[in-house]
Amino acid sequence: MRSKAVDLTTAIDAYRLRRVAAAAEILLPKFGEGTENMQIDVILVAPWRWPHHLPNVWHG
């Protein structure tokens, strides 16, 4: 969790997103049997703020 809401803008960058997508592609055959596509959403969390949902940030 980020300590300030303004820090959320740097919470997910291209490098981190590639790492998450690589992990998802490894896990997809085991846990997504019969699934042809995957979608990765991001939820950004800061204290005393509503979570911010970024839908479909990666199309696999």
N, CA, C and O of each residue as an XYZ file, in Angstrom:
240
protein
N       0.836     -1.166      0.000
C       0.000      0.000      0.000
C       0.890      1.240      0.000
O       1.898      1.293      0.705
N       0.516      2.213     -0.778
C       1.253      3.468     -0.861
C       0.852      4.376      0.296
O      -0.299      4.364      0.733
N       1.799      5.156      0.784
C       1.506      6.020      1.925
C       0.741      7.270      1.541
O       0.073      7.863      2.387
N       0.823      7.690      0.275
C       0.128      8.897     -0.183
C      -0.615      8.602     -1.483
O      -0.178      7.792     -2.299
N      -1.722      9.265     -1.649
C      -2.514      9.063     -2.864
C      -1.736      9.467     -4.111
O      -1.899      8.843     -5.160
N      -0.893     10.499     -4.023
C      -0.149     10.931     -5.208
C       0.865      9.886     -5.652
O       1.273      9.881     -6.813
N       1.279      9.000     -4.749
C       2.220      7.941     -5.113
C       1.582      6.854     -5.979
O       2.289      6.025     -6.551
N       0.268      6.853     -6.076
C      -0.411      5.826     -6.874
C      -0.083      5.947     -8.351
O      -0.171      4.961     -9.083
N       0.290      7.122     -8.799
C       0.585      7.307    -10.220
C       1.808      6.501    -10.657
O       1.955      6.195    -11.840
N       2.680      6.159     -9.717
C       3.871      5.379    -10.060
C       3.787      3.942     -9.551
O       4.768      3.202     -9.624
N       2.640      3.546     -9.044
C       2.507      2.221     -8.449
C       2.623      1.099     -9.476
O       3.175      0.039     -9.177
N       2.115      1.321    -10.666
C       2.178      0.284    -11.697
C       2.772      0.918    -12.949
O       2.198      1.836    -13.534
N       3.931      0.408    -13.343
C       4.588      0.902    -14.546
C       4.726     -0.260    -15.526
O       4.295     -1.374    -15.229
N       5.313     -0.014    -16.669
C       5.420     -1.053    -17.707
C       6.202     -2.263    -17.217
O       5.837     -3.398    -17.525
N       7.268     -2.041    -16.463
C       8.079     -3.149    -15.951
C       7.264     -4.038    -15.010
O       7.262     -5.261    -15.157
N       6.576     -3.430    -14.052
C       5.773     -4.207    -13.103
C       4.620     -4.912    -13.802
O       4.290     -6.051    -13.472
N       4.019     -4.245    -14.750
C       2.916     -4.855    -15.483
C       3.383     -6.061    -16.294
O       2.675     -7.065    -16.371
N       4.568     -5.971    -16.898
C       5.125     -7.130    -17.627
C       5.373     -8.303    -16.690
O       5.138     -9.452    -17.064
N       5.844     -8.030    -15.473
C       6.089     -9.104    -14.495
C       4.779     -9.786    -14.090
O       4.716    -11.011    -13.995
N       3.750     -8.995    -13.854
C       2.446     -9.558    -13.493
C       1.897    -10.379    -14.653
O       1.379    -11.476    -14.441
N       2.002     -9.872    -15.861
C       1.505    -10.593    -17.035
C       2.266    -11.891    -17.246
O       1.659    -12.903    -17.600
N       3.582    -11.891    -17.039
C       4.375    -13.116    -17.189
C       3.937    -14.163    -16.166
O       3.816    -15.342    -16.499
N       3.702    -13.740    -14.933
C       3.235    -14.678    -13.902
C       1.850    -15.212    -14.252
O       1.584    -16.401    -14.078
N       0.971    -14.350    -14.743
C      -0.372    -14.785    -15.120
C      -0.329    -15.788    -16.262
O      -1.102    -16.746    -16.268
N       0.561    -15.587    -17.227
C       0.671    -16.530    -18.344
C       1.173    -17.889    -17.889
O       0.821    -18.910    -18.480
N       1.994    -17.914    -16.842
C       2.465    -19.192    -16.286
C       1.327    -19.898    -15.560
O       1.188    -21.117    -15.659
N       0.513    -19.141    -14.832
C      -0.559    -19.722    -14.031
C      -1.818    -20.036    -14.832
O      -2.616    -20.876    -14.416
N      -2.007    -19.386    -15.955
C      -3.227    -19.564    -16.749
C      -3.496    -21.015    -17.137
O      -4.635    -21.458    -16.994
N      -2.520    -21.776    -17.617
C      -2.826    -23.161    -17.986
C      -3.296    -24.010    -16.798
O      -4.104    -24.922    -16.971
N      -2.803    -23.717    -15.615
C      -3.174    -24.512    -14.440
C      -4.531    -24.101    -13.875
O      -5.345    -24.958    -13.531
N      -4.778    -22.798    -13.777
C      -5.980    -22.322    -13.112
C      -7.039    -21.777    -14.062
O      -8.159    -21.494    -13.637
N      -6.708    -21.627    -15.325
C      -7.662    -21.087    -16.292
C      -7.972    -22.081    -17.384
O      -8.057    -21.715    -18.556
N      -8.141    -23.331    -17.012
C      -8.393    -24.384    -17.995
C      -9.603    -24.018    -18.861
O     -10.670    -23.682    -18.348
N      -9.421    -24.087    -20.149
C     -10.481    -23.766    -21.085
C     -10.588    -22.274    -21.389
O     -11.460    -21.854    -22.148
N      -9.715    -21.488    -20.806
C      -9.738    -20.049    -21.026
C      -8.793    -19.696    -22.166
O      -7.639    -20.126    -22.172
N      -9.266    -18.929    -23.111
C      -8.433    -18.530    -24.235
C      -7.824    -17.147    -24.038
O      -6.752    -16.864    -24.571
N      -8.485    -16.298    -23.293
C      -8.031    -14.927    -23.092
C      -7.883    -14.637    -21.612
O      -8.530    -15.262    -20.772
N      -7.024    -13.682    -21.308
C      -6.941    -13.234    -19.931
C      -6.970    -11.718    -19.903
O      -6.603    -11.048    -20.869
N      -7.410    -11.203    -18.783
C      -7.495     -9.766    -18.576
C      -6.898     -9.481    -17.209
O      -7.187    -10.192    -16.246
N      -6.075     -8.456    -17.114
C      -5.485     -8.079    -15.836
C      -6.019     -6.705    -15.458
O      -5.895     -5.740    -16.212
N      -6.613     -6.641    -14.276
C      -7.079     -5.383    -13.705
C      -6.124     -4.990    -12.591
O      -5.472     -5.851    -11.999
N      -6.037     -3.706    -12.303
C      -5.194     -3.187    -11.220
C      -6.104     -2.431    -10.259
O      -6.976     -1.673    -10.684
N      -5.895     -2.641     -8.966
C      -6.588     -1.873     -7.948
C      -5.532     -1.142     -7.138
O      -4.692     -1.765     -6.488
N      -5.578      0.177     -7.181
C      -4.619      1.019     -6.470
C      -5.221      1.413     -5.121
O      -6.365      1.862     -5.051
N      -4.434      1.239     -4.045
C      -4.937      1.458     -2.688
C      -4.036      2.454     -1.977
O      -2.813      2.323     -2.012
N      -4.636      3.450     -1.332
C      -3.925      4.422     -0.501
C      -4.739      4.616      0.778
O      -5.964      4.499      0.755
N      -4.075      4.908      1.880
C      -4.816      5.091      3.134
C      -5.849      6.213      3.041
O      -5.588      7.270      2.466
N      -7.000      5.968      3.603
C      -8.089      6.932      3.702
C      -8.601      7.408      2.343
O      -9.180      8.489      2.232
N      -8.387      6.607      1.334
C      -8.903      6.894     -0.010
C      -9.685      5.676     -0.487
O      -9.430      4.546     -0.069
N     -10.636      5.935     -1.365
C     -11.315      4.819     -2.005
C     -10.330      4.126     -2.944
O      -9.514      4.794     -3.579
N     -10.391      2.803     -3.042
C      -9.541      2.117     -4.022
C      -9.871      2.599     -5.432
O     -11.018      2.926     -5.739
N      -8.861      2.636     -6.269
C      -9.035      3.078     -7.659
C      -8.821      1.872     -8.568
O      -7.740      1.283     -8.585
N      -9.849      1.510     -9.318
C      -9.830      0.321    -10.179
C      -9.477      0.706    -11.607
O     -10.129      1.552    -12.220
N      -8.423      0.062    -12.130
C      -8.043      0.252    -13.535
C      -8.380     -1.056    -14.268
O      -7.631     -2.027    -14.157
N      -9.467     -1.096    -14.997
C      -9.857     -2.341    -15.661
C      -9.053     -2.620    -16.924
O      -8.700     -1.711    -17.676
N      -8.777     -3.892    -17.133
C      -8.219     -4.385    -18.389
C      -6.948     -3.637    -18.826
O      -6.862     -3.140    -19.948
N      -5.976     -3.570    -17.927
C      -4.716     -2.872    -18.254
C      -3.775     -3.737    -19.084
O      -2.789     -3.241    -19.630
N      -4.077     -5.019    -19.178
C      -3.252     -5.933    -19.985
C      -4.162     -6.898    -20.716
O      -5.067     -7.478    -20.117
N      -3.931     -7.071    -21.990
C      -4.715     -8.006    -22.796
C      -3.793     -9.157    -23.181
O      -2.837     -8.972    -23.934
N      -4.085    -10.331    -22.665
C      -3.238    -11.475    -22.963
C      -3.788    -12.361    -24.017
O      -3.168    -13.367    -24.364
